[in-house]
Amino acid sequence: MYYYSLNQYLKDKFGCKVYKIALNGGFSCPNRDGFIDTRGCIFCSKGGSGEYAGNAEDSIRDQIEKGKRLVESKTGNGKYIAYFQAYTGTYASVERLRSLYSQAIKHPDIVALSIATRPDCLPKEVLDLLVEMNKIKPVWIELGLQTIHEKTAEYIRRGYPLSVYDKAVTELRSRGIEVITHVILGLPGENRKDMLDTVDYVCRNGVNGIKLQLLHILKGTDLLNEYESGEVRVMSEEEYVSLIIDCLRIIPKSVVIHRMTGDGDKKILVAPEWSKNKKHVLNSIKTAIDLTT
């Protein structure tokens, strides 16, 4: 079973091994600062999904240099992607965004800029800035969709309807910006078909890449309370691997798969326990892929 992995895509595009460096721009989120809500999405950690990102008190250049040192034994002459991971990476004034993005994209070892954000945080002036940055080096926008199902979206407190996501994809692609969509597999109340419908919808609507993320139960989240009360269950490893195989069957070969599982911070990850061994999970997926070919 062939699929287009991120590792292969990066080698094809840049001709060498490329690593992501997770950065923290000190952003907030409209789902936390009161513009939409103050509680955040039900699954989101207090770190805004940026537990592996740098320290927001450090300059962007310092964060990049520290990130390089963490992987320098593996990189050789590799290059890097500057990844604004924590919170909502387009949720600030254009002046501040230009300063942060410019510091990252003009670093000589950075080959691309990747920004995690919400589809409802892409006003025209920000889109124009992204076009400006994309003329310097490739810009990727990572959109947190998670699900196409409105009932689930309300439950997880996503804070915007599917139409907002659709518009964001259209606006970004019309400007030549690469789009990567985040999907969470295993959200409460969703069955296998619901999840596969989300993956299929995303892939049929013009994205360049997709991230498949296993639902994690993290400390400090409202989802943890529901998990501990027995209202929420998590998938077994066998269920998850089987679901990934079904996802791979419907993802077009042109869509780059940026992730096939999660990488939860072990200090705050409560469940599923089996997901802590990411290498084992990926090996299980590879074995299942080999058995289907």
C-alpha positions as a Python dict, from the first residue, in 0.01 Angstrom:
ca = {
    (1, 'M'): (0, 0, 0),
    (2, 'Y'): (166, 321, -119),
    (3, 'Y'): (117, 652, 57),
    (4, 'Y'): (304, 981, 29),
    (5, 'S'): (487, 1031, 356),
    (6, 'L'): (611, 1365, 483),
    (7, 'N'): (966, 1230, 493),
    (8, 'Q'): (952, 1140, 123),
    (9, 'Y'): (787, 1469, 31),
    (10, 'L'): (1058, 1670, 206),
    (11, 'K'): (1334, 1474, 33),
    (12, 'D'): (1161, 1526, -302),
    (13, 'K'): (1114, 1899, -242),
    (14, 'F'): (1437, 1996, -68),
    (15, 'G'): (1676, 1714, -161),
    (16, 'C'): (1784, 1639, 193),
    (17, 'K'): (1663, 1538, 536),
    (18, 'V'): (1448, 1813, 689),
    (19, 'Y'): (1346, 1850, 1055),
    (20, 'K'): (1076, 2061, 1215),
    (21, 'I'): (1163, 2300, 1493),
    (22, 'A'): (860, 2381, 1708),
    (23, 'L'): (845, 2750, 1798),
    (24, 'N'): (640, 2949, 2045),
    (25, 'G'): (542, 3296, 1927),
    (26, 'G'): (363, 3380, 2252),
    (27, 'F'): (23, 3366, 2086),
    (28, 'S'): (-317, 3327, 2247),
    (29, 'C'): (-636, 3180, 2103),
    (30, 'P'): (-986, 3327, 2055),
    (31, 'N'): (-1117, 3016, 2226),
    (32, 'R'): (-924, 3110, 2539),
    (33, 'D'): (-907, 3488, 2558),
    (34, 'G'): (-1284, 3538, 2570),
    (35, 'F'): (-1343, 3636, 2207),
    (36, 'I'): (-1522, 3301, 2152),
    (37, 'D'): (-1476, 3124, 2484),
    (38, 'T'): (-1238, 3110, 2777),
    (39, 'R'): (-1214, 2734, 2821),
    (40, 'G'): (-1042, 2629, 2500),
    (41, 'C'): (-1128, 2315, 2307),
    (42, 'I'): (-1225, 2031, 2536),
    (43, 'F'): (-912, 1829, 2450),
    (44, 'C'): (-655, 2110, 2438),
    (45, 'S'): (-381, 2130, 2699),
    (46, 'K'): (-286, 2444, 2885),
    (47, 'G'): (16, 2466, 2655),
    (48, 'G'): (-207, 2510, 2352),
    (49, 'S'): (-77, 2189, 2190),
    (50, 'G'): (271, 2338, 2207),
    (51, 'E'): (437, 2126, 2477),
    (52, 'Y'): (733, 2060, 2247),
    (53, 'A'): (761, 2421, 2132),
    (54, 'G'): (1030, 2662, 2244),
    (55, 'N'): (1013, 2919, 2521),
    (56, 'A'): (813, 3226, 2420),
    (57, 'E'): (1050, 3442, 2627),
    (58, 'D'): (1335, 3355, 2389),
    (59, 'S'): (1375, 3526, 2053),
    (60, 'I'): (1271, 3326, 1748),
    (61, 'R'): (1633, 3296, 1639),
    (62, 'D'): (1734, 3163, 1983),
    (63, 'Q'): (1448, 2911, 1973),
    (64, 'I'): (1567, 2795, 1630),
    (65, 'E'): (1927, 2757, 1749),
    (66, 'K'): (1815, 2561, 2057),
    (67, 'G'): (1594, 2342, 1838),
    (68, 'K'): (1884, 2272, 1605),
    (69, 'R'): (2103, 2162, 1896),
    (70, 'L'): (1839, 1911, 2007),
    (71, 'V'): (1863, 1718, 1680),
    (72, 'E'): (2214, 1807, 1560),
    (73, 'S'): (2344, 1454, 1616),
    (74, 'K'): (2087, 1327, 1364),
    (75, 'T'): (2086, 1604, 1109),
    (76, 'G'): (2425, 1603, 944),
    (77, 'N'): (2378, 1873, 681),
    (78, 'G'): (2000, 1870, 712),
    (79, 'K'): (1771, 2170, 695),
    (80, 'Y'): (1476, 2283, 908),
    (81, 'I'): (1115, 2393, 898),
    (82, 'A'): (1019, 2670, 1140),
    (83, 'Y'): (692, 2552, 1295),
    (84, 'F'): (481, 2796, 1495),
    (85, 'Q'): (304, 2525, 1692),
    (86, 'A'): (173, 2667, 2019),
    (87, 'Y'): (-181, 2813, 2029),
    (88, 'T'): (-311, 3005, 1722),
    (89, 'G'): (-22, 3114, 1503),
    (90, 'T'): (-202, 3387, 1307),
    (91, 'Y'): (-385, 3543, 1603),
    (92, 'A'): (-200, 3871, 1647),
    (93, 'S'): (-151, 4205, 1474),
    (94, 'V'): (-1, 4194, 1126),
    (95, 'E'): (297, 4397, 1249),
    (96, 'R'): (376, 4143, 1519),
    (97, 'L'): (320, 3849, 1286),
    (98, 'R'): (549, 4000, 1022),
    (99, 'S'): (824, 4040, 1279),
    (100, 'L'): (795, 3683, 1409),
    (101, 'Y'): (760, 3520, 1069),
    (102, 'S'): (1045, 3724, 921),
    (103, 'Q'): (1284, 3622, 1199),
    (104, 'A'): (1208, 3258, 1123),
    (105, 'I'): (1189, 3258, 746),
    (106, 'K'): (1507, 3461, 694),
    (107, 'H'): (1719, 3224, 902),
    (108, 'P'): (1967, 3060, 662),
    (109, 'D'): (1895, 2705, 779),
    (110, 'I'): (1516, 2738, 751),
    (111, 'V'): (1370, 2609, 423),
    (112, 'A'): (1000, 2660, 497),
    (113, 'L'): (761, 2819, 744),
    (114, 'S'): (471, 2617, 889),
    (115, 'I'): (201, 2785, 1097),
    (116, 'A'): (-65, 2608, 1304),
    (117, 'T'): (-383, 2811, 1327),
    (118, 'R'): (-761, 2818, 1323),
    (119, 'P'): (-961, 2870, 1001),
    (120, 'D'): (-1144, 3162, 1166),
    (121, 'C'): (-817, 3351, 1227),
    (122, 'L'): (-722, 3432, 868),
    (123, 'P'): (-842, 3784, 785),
    (124, 'K'): (-742, 3938, 452),
    (125, 'E'): (-449, 4133, 594),
    (126, 'V'): (-304, 3811, 738),
    (127, 'L'): (-360, 3628, 410),
    (128, 'D'): (-174, 3908, 232),
    (129, 'L'): (114, 3873, 479),
    (130, 'L'): (129, 3498, 414),
    (131, 'V'): (159, 3567, 41),
    (132, 'E'): (443, 3809, 119),
    (133, 'M'): (624, 3543, 323),
    (134, 'N'): (556, 3274, 62),
    (135, 'K'): (758, 3478, -190),
    (136, 'I'): (1062, 3438, 36),
    (137, 'K'): (1030, 3069, 122),
    (138, 'P'): (742, 2815, 115),
    (139, 'V'): (466, 2878, 369),
    (140, 'W'): (239, 2603, 499),
    (141, 'I'): (-76, 2667, 698),
    (142, 'E'): (-192, 2390, 932),
    (143, 'L'): (-564, 2415, 999),
    (144, 'G'): (-717, 2257, 1310),
    (145, 'L'): (-1040, 2110, 1172),
    (146, 'Q'): (-1053, 1784, 1375),
    (147, 'T'): (-1395, 1678, 1239),
    (148, 'I'): (-1653, 1772, 974),
    (149, 'H'): (-1943, 1674, 1199),
    (150, 'E'): (-2114, 1976, 1356),
    (151, 'K'): (-2247, 1785, 1657),
    (152, 'T'): (-1895, 1677, 1748),
    (153, 'A'): (-1760, 2025, 1677),
    (154, 'E'): (-2005, 2171, 1927),
    (155, 'Y'): (-1912, 1908, 2184),
    (156, 'I'): (-1540, 1978, 2157),
    (157, 'R'): (-1608, 2357, 2160),
    (158, 'R'): (-1432, 2415, 1830),
    (159, 'G'): (-1607, 2749, 1792),
    (160, 'Y'): (-1667, 2773, 1417),
    (161, 'P'): (-1883, 2593, 1154),
    (162, 'L'): (-1749, 2378, 870),
    (163, 'S'): (-1819, 2656, 619),
    (164, 'V'): (-1546, 2868, 782),
    (165, 'Y'): (-1294, 2591, 723),
    (166, 'D'): (-1407, 2553, 361),
    (167, 'K'): (-1362, 2926, 301),
    (168, 'A'): (-1017, 2926, 461),
    (169, 'V'): (-898, 2642, 237),
    (170, 'T'): (-1029, 2821, -71),
    (171, 'E'): (-866, 3152, 26),
    (172, 'L'): (-531, 2993, 103),
    (173, 'R'): (-514, 2772, -204),
    (174, 'S'): (-615, 3059, -434),
    (175, 'R'): (-306, 3241, -305),
    (176, 'G'): (-73, 2948, -357),
    (177, 'I'): (-37, 2865, 13),
    (178, 'E'): (-3, 2498, 102),
    (179, 'V'): (-273, 2369, 339),
    (180, 'I'): (-236, 2086, 589),
    (181, 'T'): (-546, 1981, 784),
    (182, 'H'): (-543, 1830, 1133),
    (183, 'V'): (-796, 1553, 1199),
    (184, 'I'): (-849, 1386, 1538),
    (185, 'L'): (-945, 1020, 1524),
    (186, 'G'): (-1145, 881, 1815),
    (187, 'L'): (-1346, 1186, 1917),
    (188, 'P'): (-1632, 1096, 2155),
    (189, 'G'): (-1955, 1001, 1981),
    (190, 'E'): (-1798, 932, 1643),
    (191, 'N'): (-1797, 591, 1483),
    (192, 'R'): (-1559, 454, 1221),
    (193, 'K'): (-1766, 585, 931),
    (194, 'D'): (-1783, 934, 1083),
    (195, 'M'): (-1405, 947, 1107),
    (196, 'L'): (-1349, 814, 756),
    (197, 'D'): (-1603, 1063, 622),
    (198, 'T'): (-1396, 1344, 773),
    (199, 'V'): (-1075, 1214, 616),
    (200, 'D'): (-1246, 1172, 278),
    (201, 'Y'): (-1398, 1521, 292),
    (202, 'V'): (-1066, 1682, 374),
    (203, 'C'): (-886, 1504, 92),
    (204, 'R'): (-1153, 1594, -166),
    (205, 'N'): (-1137, 1964, -82),
    (206, 'G'): (-802, 2078, -210),
    (207, 'V'): (-556, 2024, 74),
    (208, 'N'): (-189, 1943, 21),
    (209, 'G'): (-146, 1741, 336),
    (210, 'I'): (-323, 1580, 630),
    (211, 'K'): (-232, 1505, 990),
    (212, 'L'): (-405, 1208, 1151),
    (213, 'Q'): (-400, 1257, 1526),
    (214, 'L'): (-502, 999, 1784),
    (215, 'L'): (-729, 1143, 2055),
    (216, 'H'): (-525, 1195, 2370),
    (217, 'I'): (-661, 1242, 2719),
    (218, 'L'): (-441, 1505, 2882),
    (219, 'K'): (-411, 1639, 3233),
    (220, 'G'): (-571, 1978, 3287),
    (221, 'T'): (-839, 1934, 3021),
    (222, 'D'): (-1215, 1909, 3054),
    (223, 'L'): (-1198, 1590, 2850),
    (224, 'L'): (-1006, 1425, 3134),
    (225, 'N'): (-1301, 1476, 3370),
    (226, 'E'): (-1533, 1299, 3127),
    (227, 'Y'): (-1283, 1020, 3074),
    (228, 'E'): (-1244, 962, 3448),
    (229, 'S'): (-1622, 953, 3491),
    (230, 'G'): (-1646, 682, 3225),
    (231, 'E'): (-1829, 897, 2969),
    (232, 'V'): (-1543, 882, 2720),
    (233, 'R'): (-1339, 585, 2599),
    (234, 'V'): (-1020, 569, 2396),
    (235, 'M'): (-935, 329, 2117),
    (236, 'S'): (-715, 26, 2162),
    (237, 'E'): (-396, 8, 1960),
    (238, 'E'): (-548, -262, 1739),
    (239, 'E'): (-853, -46, 1666),
    (240, 'Y'): (-639, 251, 1583),
    (241, 'V'): (-401, 66, 1352),
    (242, 'S'): (-697, -86, 1167),
    (243, 'L'): (-855, 258, 1130),
    (244, 'I'): (-532, 406, 993),
    (245, 'I'): (-522, 136, 725),
    (246, 'D'): (-876, 230, 622),
    (247, 'C'): (-772, 597, 613),
    (248, 'L'): (-476, 519, 388),
    (249, 'R'): (-708, 344, 145),
    (250, 'I'): (-904, 664, 82),
    (251, 'I'): (-629, 925, 99),
    (252, 'P'): (-517, 1016, -255),
    (253, 'K'): (-152, 952, -337),
    (254, 'S'): (-112, 1325, -404),
    (255, 'V'): (-197, 1418, -44),
    (256, 'V'): (104, 1417, 186),
    (257, 'I'): (51, 1235, 516),
    (258, 'H'): (226, 1448, 777),
    (259, 'R'): (131, 1232, 1073),
    (260, 'M'): (-27, 893, 1140),
    (261, 'T'): (-41, 904, 1518),
    (262, 'G'): (13, 1141, 1807),
    (263, 'D'): (315, 1231, 2012),
    (264, 'G'): (164, 1331, 2344),
    (265, 'D'): (380, 1478, 2617),
    (266, 'K'): (429, 1188, 2859),
    (267, 'K'): (421, 1426, 3157),
    (268, 'I'): (56, 1512, 3093),
    (269, 'L'): (-70, 1215, 2886),
    (270, 'V'): (-325, 1006, 3077),
    (271, 'A'): (-460, 781, 2801),
    (272, 'P'): (-421, 579, 2594),
    (273, 'E'): (-114, 435, 2763),
    (274, 'W'): (-10, 241, 2454),
    (275, 'S'): (40, 563, 2258),
    (276, 'K'): (341, 657, 2471),
    (277, 'N'): (556, 421, 2264),
    (278, 'K'): (530, 605, 1933),
    (279, 'K'): (797, 396, 1763),
    (280, 'H'): (608, 76, 1846),
    (281, 'V'): (280, 221, 1715),
    (282, 'L'): (442, 328, 1389),
    (283, 'N'): (600, -16, 1353),
    (284, 'S'): (257, -175, 1409),
    (285, 'I'): (112, 45, 1135),
    (286, 'K'): (398, -45, 900),
    (287, 'T'): (344, -416, 967),
    (288, 'A'): (-27, -379, 894),
    (289, 'I'): (52, -190, 572),
    (290, 'D'): (291, -465, 463),
    (291, 'L'): (23, -727, 526),
    (292, 'T'): (-221, -547, 297),
    (293, 'T'): (17, -530, 0),
}
